[in-house]
Amino acid sequence: MLPSPAPVTLRRCVDRWAVSPPAMDAVAALFAFGLMVLDVPGLAREDNSLSGPTAALALAGGAATLLLRRRAPWVPFVVALGMMGWLHELTMIQFALYSLGRFRGRRAAALATALYTATAYAYFNLPGWPDRHGDTLSDFLSLVVPIGVLAAGVGIAAYRHDLVAALEVQHREAAVRQAVQEERIQVGRDVHDLVGRELTLLAVRAEVLSVRARGEAHQQDFEELADTARRAHRMLNETIVRRTDGAPGLDGLAALAEESERMGSPVHLDVAQEAKAVSPLRQTAVHRVVRECLTNATKHAPGLPVTVTITVDDADLRIEVRNPLATTPPAHAPVSTGTGLVSMAERVTTMGGTLEATRARGAYVVTATLPAGIR
């Protein structure tokens, strides 16, 4: 029997929330509050300034700072130190130390653990604080210190696990990129063998005809045809060699801009520093999109400026290429089959992105969005 679509949809929704960082932070805050709220009766008894509801509000406020554990993990850590001295609460500090280890790494976790141990020892020497956690130094060393070390250690282990997972993703992307590159090399060689042979025959045939037409009016035409065929063959060889040397990335955008400027279309290139951290596979896609857009701008709007903007917004890599629309059509109609835009869209779509080409406010704008693949 086929399963009903409802459970599948529900499972997908659960999976989507399970990997959502804000959702995980909210779960951590609620879980910390749930553990701390068990101490509310005791807090209300030992601290005359707190009642049951006010103690719960104080704990809820402290747990809410865990929503910042990815962007600013030191905030819940400082709040946890304050709660430890005021309410003798050790649960919050465990979550804070884990968060520092998980999202800032070993050095930050080690520094935070040292600060926690020193602060806890200072609290230990204050009158009244050790009453709940033992009266001897051995009690302090056997309870307070292991709590911090264990929480930070688990966070560091999770941090390293994330690094390993990210490295595996990069390796998979590199393998895909290598497979695509090998396929391109093979296609390039096939094109070189087939088209190159025909161009060679065309050049030889044109040279023969130029010899036969020596002294006639068509001799120069045949010679020009032979030269054109030889140039086309040379360009084909250079293109195949360049394509097989490796796929270009963001570093190659400056060369594209210079080439476009030599052809009369000035280019303003704005590349965010964060974009350089994306994988080589995505950089190749960006290079392909920008190259095709500059080629189209040169064809349909020669001499007009082109603006290329590459940014990283949240988890998306965004490419925008904008050029003014030509007020008058080019003197020579460009030869275009319309496959360039289709090829760009296919490349972007296969990588989980979107591509849109629009005319707005006197400009032609191509916008492509790709998953950035960086934290």
Summary of the structure (lengths in Angstrom):
residues: 375
radius of gyration: 32.6
end to end distance: 41.2
largest distance: 115.9
contacts: 1103
relative contact order: 0.05
helix: 70%
strand: 10%
